[in-house]
């Protein structure tokens, strides 16, 4: 009995020891787990701290990048620069938007009375005869990524519904070849006598009756046809017949080099060379010979957004035209627009606009017109505002029927403020020819330095096509919206990173 009790006691003692060992082992294992867990927590919190610090730095850099640099804005504008095979490049090549050209001829209603010397010329504006001018760039060549050179291929489509009259209408207009021929020999009395003898043989007169179609596309009388044929035969040089839009149809071999905007946005659309020449060699100063200007299709963003004056080069005028900032407004599509107008004194004489002195070669014409004979085969052509608006009163004393109207005759362009893309505009200009009393002898009603208006033209920029308008919309609104989201996103994440970083620092220091 005693031995059984002794055995039971020993057995209990052994069980107690084993139980104690198990408890100790469990406590030891628990302790190891706690230490391991704490170690993992410290490591985790250390990683979290450094990750939060990294996020804080990245968000701070992102916020500064978006808000205090121009990289994002420039990246947006780069979407409408000319890059080979880019979206805008393809739209620029073939814009699918035709310029609307309206031609307003001056019909001379008293031709017989002018020839007989009884009356001064009376004119009546007719038309408009409206056309859609489609223009495709051809023979395109890149010079690096900075410049691009191209030619034009244009076509004209008559718009009957937008016209007043038909192309079969009869127009009485000055015979520019006849007048130019006499002007050419004016100082040579022998040649002048010979020309007076020859003209009746060709039945050529100082005024001609032509159809509206021929007036626009080109016409000949017997004398001009002979001159063109002789020029082609002797000089191997073919000249088209004179027509208001004769040079604006078909392939144009002129080569124009402009800046692509890559990488310098300030060169976007600016003419660098015209037929491989960086300047003209016509006028009396480098300023008047300067061709650094837009071709009228694209403008640098910095000029569109900030400048008080922009320039458009007009090849047929052999000069660039200045347009001055008038106002800023929001158009119907929500775009911010800056309007530029051609100045009223752009064709004024030097006593009114001294900058025009270099356009006077031998002498200055009456104020309000500019001599363009150097770029029109020395024919005595002049350009002006329509109906000689802002011109010298003496012009109006020699012609009846002129009705200048600033609302109808002002030249302007509306530019997208941030992109330099023309959204709307009307380029309005008039062509005339100068007749002196000693040029056409026998026509006493034509006073000295009478300027005969031929026609004025209105080149209107129509509404942009949907694909270009969509691109401008995304560049104008979508991309800035993304910028705003990024700006506030970076700011919020930066602040959250600061809070989280403070949390980690407090936790670490309290341990």
C-alpha positions in Angstrom: 0.0 0.0 0.0 2.9 2.3 1.0 4.7 1.4 -2.2 1.7 2.3 -4.3 1.4 5.6 -2.6 5.1 6.2 -3.1 4.8 5.4 -6.8 1.8 7.6 -7.2 3.5 10.5 -5.5 6.6 10.1 -7.8 4.3 9.8 -10.8 2.6 13.1 -9.9 5.9 14.8 -9.3 7.1 13.6 -12.7 3.9 14.9 -14.3 4.2 18.2 -12.5 7.8 18.6 -13.8 6.8 17.7 -17.3 3.9 20.0 -17.1 6.2 22.8 -15.8 8.6 22.1 -18.7 5.7 22.4 -21.2 4.5 25.6 -19.7 8.0 27.0 -19.8 8.4 25.9 -23.4 5.1 27.5 -24.3 6.0 30.7 -22.6 9.4 30.7 -24.3 7.8 30.1 -27.7 5.2 32.8 -27.0 8.0 35.2 -26.0 9.9 34.4 -29.2 6.7 35.0 -31.2 6.1 38.3 -29.5 9.7 39.4 -30.1 9.5 38.2 -33.8 6.2 40.1 -34.2 7.7 43.3 -32.7 10.7 42.9 -35.0 8.5 42.5 -38.0 6.4 45.5 -36.9 9.5 47.6 -36.6 10.7 46.5 -40.0 7.3 47.0 -41.5 7.0 50.5 -40.0 10.5 51.3 -41.2 9.6 50.3 -44.7 6.3 52.3 -44.4 8.3 55.3 -43.2 10.7 55.2 -46.2 7.9 54.5 -48.6 5.9 57.4 -47.3 8.9 59.6 -47.5 9.5 58.6 -51.1 5.8 59.3 -52.0 6.1 62.7 -50.3 9.1 63.6 -52.4 7.5 62.3 -55.6 4.3 64.2 -55.0 6.1 67.4 -54.1 8.1 67.1 -57.4 5.0 66.4 -59.3 3.2 69.4 -57.8 6.2 71.7 -58.6 6.4 70.2 -62.1 2.8 70.9 -62.9 2.4 74.3 -61.2 5.8 76.0 -61.6 7.2 74.9 -64.9 6.0 75.1 -68.6 6.8 71.5 -69.5 3.2 70.3 -69.3 1.8 73.4 -71.1 4.4 73.0 -73.8 3.6 69.4 -74.2 0.0 70.3 -74.8 1.0 72.9 -77.5 3.3 70.4 -79.1 0.2 68.4 -80.0 -0.5 71.1 -82.7 3.0 71.4 -84.1 4.1 69.9 -87.4 5.7 66.6 -86.8 6.1 64.1 -89.6 3.1 61.7 -89.7 1.6 63.4 -86.6 -2.1 64.0 -86.3 -1.8 67.8 -86.8 0.6 67.3 -89.7 -2.0 65.3 -91.6 -4.6 67.9 -91.0 -2.2 70.6 -92.1 -1.3 68.8 -95.3 -4.9 68.6 -96.4 -7.1 70.6 -94.1 -10.4 69.7 -95.6 -11.6 73.2 -95.1 -11.7 75.5 -98.1 -11.2 79.2 -97.9 -14.3 81.1 -99.2 -13.2 83.6 -101.8 -15.6 86.4 -102.7 -14.8 88.6 -105.7 -16.5 92.0 -106.0 -15.7 93.5 -109.5 -16.2 97.1 -110.3 -18.3 97.5 -113.3 -17.7 100.7 -115.3 -21.2 102.0 -116.3 -20.2 104.9 -118.5 -17.4 103.5 -120.7 -18.4 105.5 -123.8 -18.6 108.8 -121.9 -15.1 108.1 -120.4 -13.6 107.4 -123.9 -15.3 110.5 -125.3 -14.0 112.6 -122.5 -17.4 113.7 -121.2 -17.4 112.1 -117.8 -15.1 110.8 -115.1 -15.4 107.1 -114.5 -18.5 105.8 -112.7 -18.3 102.4 -111.0 -20.8 100.0 -109.6 -19.8 97.2 -107.3 -21.2 93.8 -108.6 -21.1 90.3 -107.2 -20.0 88.8 -105.1 -18.9 85.8 -107.1 -18.1 83.2 -104.5 -15.7 80.3 -104.7 -14.4 77.6 -102.4 -10.6 77.4 -102.6 -9.2 74.0 -101.6 -5.5 74.0 -101.0 -3.2 70.9 -100.6 0.4 71.0 -99.7 2.7 69.2 -102.2 6.4 68.4 -102.6 6.7 68.5 -98.8 10.3 68.3 -97.4 11.5 68.4 -93.8 14.8 70.1 -92.9 15.6 68.3 -89.7 12.6 68.6 -87.4 12.8 72.4 -87.2 11.6 73.5 -90.7 9.4 72.3 -93.5 9.3 73.3 -97.1 6.3 72.9 -99.4 4.3 74.1 -102.4 0.6 74.6 -103.0 -1.9 72.9 -105.3 -5.1 74.9 -105.3 -8.5 74.4 -106.9 -11.5 76.7 -107.1 -15.2 75.7 -107.0 -17.9 78.2 -107.9 -20.5 78.5 -105.2 -23.7 79.5 -107.0 -25.9 79.8 -103.9 -23.4 82.2 -102.2 -23.0 84.4 -105.3 -25.0 87.2 -106.6 -25.1 86.7 -110.3 -23.7 84.0 -112.6 -20.3 83.6 -114.3 -22.0 84.5 -117.6 -22.6 88.1 -116.4 -20.9 90.8 -118.5 -18.4 93.1 -116.7 -16.8 96.3 -118.2 -13.4 96.6 -116.7 -10.0 98.4 -117.3 -7.9 96.6 -119.9 -4.8 96.2 -117.7 -2.6 94.9 -120.5 -3.5 97.9 -122.7 -2.9 100.4 -119.9 0.3 98.7 -118.8 1.7 98.7 -122.3 1.3 102.5 -122.6 2.6 103.0 -119.1 5.7 101.0 -120.1 6.5 103.3 -123.1 5.3 106.5 -121.5 8.7 108.1 -121.4 9.7 107.0 -124.9 7.7 109.2 -127.4 8.7 107.1 -130.5 7.5 103.8 -128.9 4.4 105.6 -127.7 3.5 106.8 -131.2 4.1 103.3 -132.5 1.9 101.8 -129.9 -0.9 104.2 -130.7 -0.6 103.1 -134.4 -0.6 99.4 -133.5 -3.5 99.3 -131.0 -6.3 100.0 -133.6 -5.0 97.0 -135.7 -5.6 94.7 -132.7 -8.9 96.5 -131.9 -7.6 97.0 -128.4 -9.1 99.6 -126.1 -8.6 100.9 -122.5 -11.8 99.1 -121.3 -13.0 95.7 -122.2 -16.2 93.7 -121.8 -15.7 90.2 -120.4 -17.7 87.6 -118.7 -17.5 87.2 -115.0 -15.8 83.8 -115.5 -13.1 85.4 -117.7 -12.7 88.3 -115.3 -11.9 85.8 -112.5 -10.0 83.1 -114.4 -8.3 85.1 -117.1 -9.0 86.8 -120.4 -7.2 88.0 -123.5 -7.9 90.5 -126.2 -6.0 90.4 -129.5 -3.1 92.5 -128.2 -2.6 90.6 -125.0 -2.8 87.3 -126.7 -0.1 88.4 -129.1 2.1 89.6 -126.3 1.8 86.4 -124.4 2.5 84.3 -127.5 5.6 86.4 -128.3 6.9 86.1 -124.7 6.4 82.3 -124.8 8.2 82.1 -128.1 11.2 84.4 -127.4 11.7 84.0 -123.7 10.5 80.4 -123.3 8.4 81.8 -120.5 4.6 81.3 -120.4 2.5 83.9 -118.6 -1.2 83.2 -117.9 -3.8 85.7 -119.1 -4.8 88.3 -116.5 -7.5 87.2 -114.2 -8.3 88.2 -110.6 -7.8 84.6 -109.3 -5.8 83.2 -112.3 -2.7 82.6 -110.1 -4.7 80.9 -107.4 -5.7 77.8 -109.3 -3.6 74.8 -110.1 -0.1 73.9 -109.0 2.1 76.8 -107.7 5.8 76.1 -108.0 6.7 78.6 -105.3 8.6 77.0 -102.4 7.7 78.2 -98.9 9.8 77.2 -95.8 8.2 77.7 -92.4 9.1 76.7 -88.8 7.4 73.5 -87.5 7.4 74.6 -83.8 9.7 71.7 -82.9 11.6 72.2 -80.7 11.1 76.0 -80.7 7.4 76.9 -80.4 8.3 80.5 -81.2 9.0 79.5 -84.8 5.7 77.8 -85.4 4.3 78.8 -88.7 6.8 81.6 -89.3 8.2 82.0 -92.8 12.0 81.3 -92.9 12.4 81.4 -96.7 10.4 82.1 -99.8 11.9 80.4 -102.9 15.1 79.8 -100.9 15.4 83.6 -100.2 15.4 84.8 -96.6 14.4 88.3 -97.6 13.2 90.3 -100.6 15.4 92.5 -102.7 12.7 95.0 -103.9 12.2 97.8 -101.5 14.4 100.5 -100.0 15.1 99.1 -96.5 15.7 95.7 -94.8 12.5 96.3 -92.8 10.3 96.4 -95.9 12.2 93.5 -97.4 11.6 91.4 -94.3 9.5 88.3 -94.8 9.5 87.0 -91.2 5.8 86.6 -90.8 3.0 84.0 -90.8 1.7 82.6 -94.1 -1.7 83.3 -92.7 -2.5 79.7 -91.7 -0.4 79.3 -88.5 0.9 81.7 -85.8 3.4 81.2 -83.0 1.6 80.7 -79.6 3.6 83.5 -77.9 2.6 86.0 -80.5 -1.1 84.9 -80.5 -1.2 85.1 -76.7 0.8 88.2 -75.8 1.8 90.3 -78.8 0.2 93.6 -79.8 1.1 93.1 -83.4 1.4 90.1 -85.8 2.5 90.0 -89.4 1.1 88.1 -92.4 3.2 87.8 -95.6 1.3 88.4 -98.8 3.4 87.1 -101.8 1.3 89.0 -104.4 1.9 92.2 -102.6 5.6 91.6 -102.1 5.4 92.6 -98.4 4.2 91.5 -95.0 1.1 93.2 -93.6 0.9 94.2 -89.9 -2.2 93.4 -87.9 -2.7 95.0 -84.5 -4.5 93.6 -81.5 -8.0 94.9 -81.0 -9.7 92.8 -78.3 -10.0 89.4 -76.5 -13.2 87.5 -76.1 -14.7 84.0 -75.8 -16.2 82.6 -79.0 -19.2 80.3 -79.4 -17.1 77.2 -78.9 -15.7 78.4 -75.6 -12.3 79.2 -77.0 -10.4 82.3 -75.8 -9.9 84.4 -79.0 -7.7 87.4 -79.7 -8.7 89.6 -82.6 -6.2 91.4 -84.8 -7.1 94.1 -87.3 -5.1 95.5 -90.2 -4.3 99.2 -89.3 -6.1 101.9 -91.1 -2.8 103.5 -92.2 -1.2 100.4 -93.6 -1.3 101.9 -97.1 -1.0 105.5 -96.1 1.7 107.9 -97.4 4.9 108.4 -95.4 3.7 111.8 -94.0 0.9 109.8 -92.2 2.8 106.5 -91.7 6.6 107.0 -91.8 7.2 103.3 -91.9 5.8 103.2 -95.5 8.6 105.4 -96.9 10.6 102.4 -98.0 7.7 101.3 -100.2 8.1 104.4 -102.3 10.6 103.6 -105.1 10.5 106.4 -107.7 7.7 108.4 -106.0 4.9 107.8 -103.6 1.3 107.3 -104.8 -1.6 109.0 -103.2 -2.2 108.1 -99.6 -4.3 105.0 -99.1 -2.7 102.9 -101.9 0.5 101.1 -102.3 2.5 100.6 -105.5 3.0 96.8 -106.2 4.4 97.2 -109.7 7.8 95.6 -108.7 6.1 92.3 -108.2 3.6 92.5 -111.1 5.8 92.7 -114.2 6.1 96.5 -113.7 2.4 97.0 -114.5 1.1 100.1 -112.6 -1.0 98.1 -110.1 -1.8 99.3 -106.6 -3.4 97.7 -103.6 -5.6 99.4 -101.0 -8.5 98.8 -98.6 -11.7 98.0 -100.4 -13.4 101.1 -102.0 -10.1 103.0 -101.1 -11.2 103.2 -97.5 -9.0 105.7 -95.5 -7.6 106.9 -98.8 -6.8 110.4 -100.0 -9.8 112.6 -100.9 -8.3 113.2 -104.3 -8.9 109.5 -105.2 -12.7 110.0 -104.7 -12.7 113.2 -106.7 -11.7 111.2 -109.8 -14.1 108.2 -109.5 -17.8 108.1 -108.7 -19.6 105.2 -107.0 -17.2 104.4 -104.2 -18.8 103.5 -100.9 -16.2 102.5 -98.2 -17.7 100.8 -95.2 -15.5 99.7 -92.2 -18.0 97.0 -91.1 -17.9 95.4 -94.5 -14.3 96.2 -95.7 -12.1 95.7 -92.6 -9.3 93.0 -92.7 -9.2 91.0 -89.5 -8.2 87.6 -88.1 -9.3 85.8 -84.9 -6.6 83.6 -83.3 -6.9 80.9 -80.7 -5.1 82.6 -77.9 -3.1 79.5 -76.7 -2.5 77.7 -79.9 -2.2 80.4 -82.6 -4.7 78.7 -85.0 -6.9 81.1 -87.0 -10.5 80.4 -86.0 -12.2 83.0 -88.1 -11.2 85.9 -90.3 -11.7 88.0 -93.4 -8.7 89.1 -95.5 -10.0 92.0 -97.6 -8.0 93.7 -100.2 -8.5 95.7 -103.4 -6.6 95.8 -106.7 -6.5 98.9 -108.9 -4.4 100.3 -111.7 -3.0 103.8 -112.1 -3.6 105.9 -115.2 -1.8 109.2 -115.9 -3.1 111.8 -118.3 0.0 111.6 -120.4 -0.2 107.8 -120.5 -3.4 107.5 -122.4 -3.6 110.6 -124.7 -7.0 111.5 -125.9 -8.9 110.5 -122.8 -9.4 113.9 -121.2 -11.8 112.7 -118.5 -9.1 110.5 -117.0 -7.3 113.0 -114.8 -3.7 112.7 -113.9 -3.0 109.8 -111.5 -6.5 108.5 -111.7 -6.6 105.2 -109.9 -9.1 102.8 -111.5 -10.4 100.2 -109.1 -10.6 96.7 -110.7 -12.0 94.5 -107.9 -11.8 93.8 -104.2 -11.6 90.3 -102.7 -12.7 88.8 -99.4 -10.9 85.7 -98.3 -13.0 84.2 -95.5 -11.9 81.5 -93.0 -15.0 79.3 -92.7 -15.8 77.1 -89.7 -13.2 74.5 -88.8 -13.8 70.9 -89.8 -14.9 68.5 -87.1 -11.6 66.6 -86.8 -9.6 69.8 -86.3 -12.2 71.3 -84.0 -12.2 68.1 -81.9 -8.4 68.3 -81.6 -8.5 71.9 -80.6 -11.2 71.1 -78.0 -9.2 68.3 -76.4 -6.1 70.5 -76.4 -8.0 73.5 -75.0 -10.2 71.8 -72.4 -9.4 68.1 -71.8 -5.7 68.5 -71.4 -6.0 71.4 -68.9 -8.6 69.4 -67.0 -6.1 66.6 -66.6 -3.5 69.1 -65.5 -5.9 70.4 -62.8 -6.6 66.8 -61.6 -2.9 66.1 -61.5 -2.2 69.3 -59.6 -4.8 68.7 -56.9 -4.0 65.0 -56.8 -0.4 65.7 -56.2 -1.2 68.2 -53.5 -3.7 65.9 -51.7 -1.3 63.0 -51.8 1.5 65.2 -50.6 -0.5 66.3 -47.5 -1.6 62.7 -46.8 2.1 61.7 -47.0 3.0 64.4 -44.5 0.3 63.2 -42.1 1.4 59.5 -42.4 5.0 60.5 -42.1 4.3 62.3 -38.8 2.4 59.2 -37.6 5.4 56.9 -38.3 7.8 59.3 -36.7 5.8 59.6 -33.5 5.4 55.8 -33.3 9.1 55.1 -33.8 10.3 57.7 -31.3 7.8 56.6 -28.7 9.4 53.1 -28.8 
